[in-house]
Amino acid sequence: MLLYFLFHMFKGTYLGITITGTMSWSKHISVCGKKANSQMCFLGRNLKGSLRPLKRTSFVTLGRSLGEYGSVACEPYLGKNKDTLEHIQCRAAHWINQDFATTLSLMEMLGALGLETLTDHRRSARLTMMYKTPHHYVGLTPEEVSLQVLSCRSRALHSWKLFHHCTRTEELRDSFSAHAILEWNSLPARLTDADSLDIFQSQLTWYMTD
């Protein structure tokens, strides 16, 4: 007869995402921020004197991807967590441009590099996932992520308006199913009714930069 011992854990890691007993994303974001900053140190040591396009590609591929791991499922709701992630891209923008003075604002540097803020990037990723789920681009059903299309249009801007579940805590308020539904319902019909994923992504880029 085998004996199994169960241990109570305050936090654990599943598929690279740090989950705590309070469902707070602070620990996960802290871990991602440390990994991304460590990666930026590695890139800084090995890409000295490299051209801007190479450094930009390296940051997007190796740095930003670490800092935003799991960002589709979690949206930072505390200012300190948002600042932790934005600091990574701020540091990278100065490094790519080799401009460590204050001659240019962060938005000017990001615009010159063709980079959006991480807040906008996470929003784009969430909305893209919202489009993929009911259109069978991913191995998820709408029911698995609490997506329910309203049977009547009422005042909906499009026919894909989803039912928004009321939440009472900040952790649930900024979870995927609650936070992304509000953004999805506010989109115009030309986006939600797009015939393909490529059309949706191109229209979404134009919509967010308009």
For each residue, the residues with C-beta under 8 A, 3 or more apart:
1:
2:
3:
4:
5:
6:
7:
8:
9: 12 21
10: 20 21
11: 18 19 20 21 27
12: 9 18 19
13: 16 17 18 19
14: 17 19
15:
16: 13 69 70
17: 13 14 28 69 70 73 74
18: 11 12 13 27 28 31
19: 11 12 13 14 23 28
20: 10 11 23 24 26 27
21: 9 10 11
22: 171
23: 19 20 171 172
24: 20 27 171
25: 28 29 74 75 76 77 81 171
26: 20 29 30 78 80 81
27: 11 18 20 24 30 31
28: 17 18 19 25 31 32 70 74
29: 25 26 32 33 74 76 81 84 85
30: 26 27 33 34 84
31: 18 27 28 34 35
32: 28 29 35 36 66 67 68 69 70 85
33: 29 30 36 37 67 84 85 87 88
34: 30 31 37 38
35: 31 32 38 39 66 67 69
36: 32 33 39 40 63 64 66 67 88
37: 33 34 40 41 88 91
38: 34 35 41 42
39: 35 36 42 43 62 63 66
40: 36 37 43 44 59 63 88 91 92 95
41: 37 38 44 45
42: 38 39 45 46
43: 39 40 46 47 55 58 59 62 63 95
44: 40 41 47 48 95
45: 41 42 48
46: 42 43
47: 43 44 50 54 55 58
48: 44 45
49:
50: 47 54 55
51: 54 55
52: 55 56 96 97 113
53: 56 57
54: 47 50 51 57 58
55: 43 47 50 51 52 58 59 95 96
56: 52 53 59 60 96 113 114 115
57: 53 54 60 61
58: 43 47 54 55 61 62 63
59: 40 43 55 56 62 63 64 92 95 96
60: 56 57 63 64 65 115
61: 57 58 64 65
62: 39 43 58 59 65 66
63: 36 39 40 43 58 59 60 66 67 88 92
64: 36 59 60 61 67 68 88 89 92 118 121
65: 60 61 62 68 69
66: 32 35 36 39 62 63 69
67: 32 33 35 36 63 64 85 88 89 118
68: 32 64 65 71 85 118 121 122 125
69: 16 17 32 35 65 66
70: 16 17 28 32 73 74
71: 68 74 75 121 122 125
72: 122 125 126 129 176
73: 17 70 175 176
74: 17 25 28 29 70 71 174 175 176
75: 25 71 122 126 174 175 176 179
76: 25 29 81 82 84 85 174
77: 25 81 170 171 173 174
78: 26 81 82
79: 82 83
80: 26 83 84
81: 25 26 29 76 77 78 84 85
82: 76 78 79 85 86 119
83: 79 80 86 87
84: 29 30 33 76 80 81 87 88
85: 29 32 33 67 68 76 81 82 88 89 118
86: 82 83 89 90 117 118 119
87: 33 83 84 90 91
88: 33 36 37 40 63 64 67 84 85 91 92 118
89: 64 67 85 86 92 93 110 115 117 118
90: 86 87 93 94 106
91: 37 40 87 88 94 95
92: 40 59 63 64 88 89 95 96
93: 89 90 96 97 106 109 110 113 115
94: 90 91 97 98 99 100 109
95: 40 43 44 55 59 91 92 98
96: 52 55 56 59 92 93 113
97: 52 93 94 104 109 112 113
98: 94 95
99: 94 103 104 109
100: 94
101:
102:
103: 99
104: 97 99 108 109 112
105: 108 109
106: 90 93 109 110
107: 110 111 117
108: 104 105 111 112
109: 93 94 97 99 104 105 106 112 113
110: 89 93 106 107 113 115 116 117
111: 107 108 114 115
112: 97 104 108 109
113: 52 56 93 96 97 109 110
114: 56 111
115: 56 60 89 93 110 111
116: 110 120 121 124 208
117: 86 89 107 110 120 121
118: 64 67 68 85 86 88 89 121 122
119: 82 86 122 123
120: 116 117 123 124 208
121: 64 68 71 116 117 118 124 125
122: 68 71 72 75 118 119 125 126
123: 119 120 126 127 183 208
124: 116 120 121 127 128 204 205 208
125: 68 71 72 121 122 128 129
126: 72 75 122 123 129 130 176 179 180 183
127: 123 124 130 131 180 183 184 187 204
128: 124 125 131 132 197 200 201 204
129: 72 125 126 132 133 138 176 180
130: 126 127 133 134 147 180 181 183 184
131: 127 128 134 135 137 191 192 194 197 200
132: 128 129 135 137 138 197
133: 129 130 137 138 140 141 142 145 147
134: 130 131 142 147 149 160
135: 131 132 197
136:
137: 131 132 133 197
138: 129 132 133
139:
140: 133 144 145
141: 133 144
142: 133 134 145 147 148 149
143: 146 147 148
144: 140 141
145: 133 140 142 176 177
146: 143 165 177
147: 130 133 134 142 143 162 177 181
148: 142 143 162 163
149: 134 142 160 161 162 163
150: 153 154 156 161 162 163
151:
152:
153: 150 156 159 161
154: 150 161
155:
156: 150 153 159 161 185
157: 161 185 186 187 188 189
158: 161 187 188 189 191 192 193
159: 153 156 189 192 193
160: 134 149 184 192 193
161: 149 150 153 154 156 157 158 185
162: 147 148 149 150 181 184 185
163: 148 149 150 181
164: 178 181 182 185
165: 146 177 178 181
166:
167: 172 173 175 178
168: 172
169: 172 173
170: 77 173 174
171: 22 23 24 25 77 174 175
172: 23 167 168 169 175 178
173: 77 167 169 170 178 179
174: 74 75 76 77 170 171 178 179
175: 73 74 75 167 171 172 178 179
176: 72 73 74 75 126 129 145 179 180
177: 145 146 147 165 180 181
178: 164 165 167 172 173 174 175 181 182
179: 75 126 173 174 175 176 182 183
180: 126 127 129 130 176 177 183 184
181: 130 147 162 163 164 165 177 178 184 185
182: 164 178 179 185 186
183: 123 126 127 130 179 180 186 187
184: 127 130 160 162 180 181 187 192
185: 156 157 161 162 164 181 182
186: 157 182 183
187: 127 157 158 183 184 191 192 207
188: 157 158 191 192 207
189: 157 158 159 192 193
190: 193 194 203
191: 131 158 187 188 194 200 203 204 207
192: 131 158 159 160 184 187 188 189
193: 158 159 160 189 190
194: 131 190 191 197 199 200 203
195: 199
196: 199 200
197: 128 131 132 135 137 194 200 201
198: 201 202
199: 194 195 196 202 203
200: 128 131 191 194 196 197 203 204
201: 128 197 198 204 205
202: 198 199 205 206
203: 190 191 194 199 200 206 207
204: 124 127 128 191 200 201 207 208
205: 124 201 202 208 209
206: 202 203 209 210
207: 187 188 191 203 204 210
208: 116 120 123 124 204 205
209: 205 206
210: 206 207
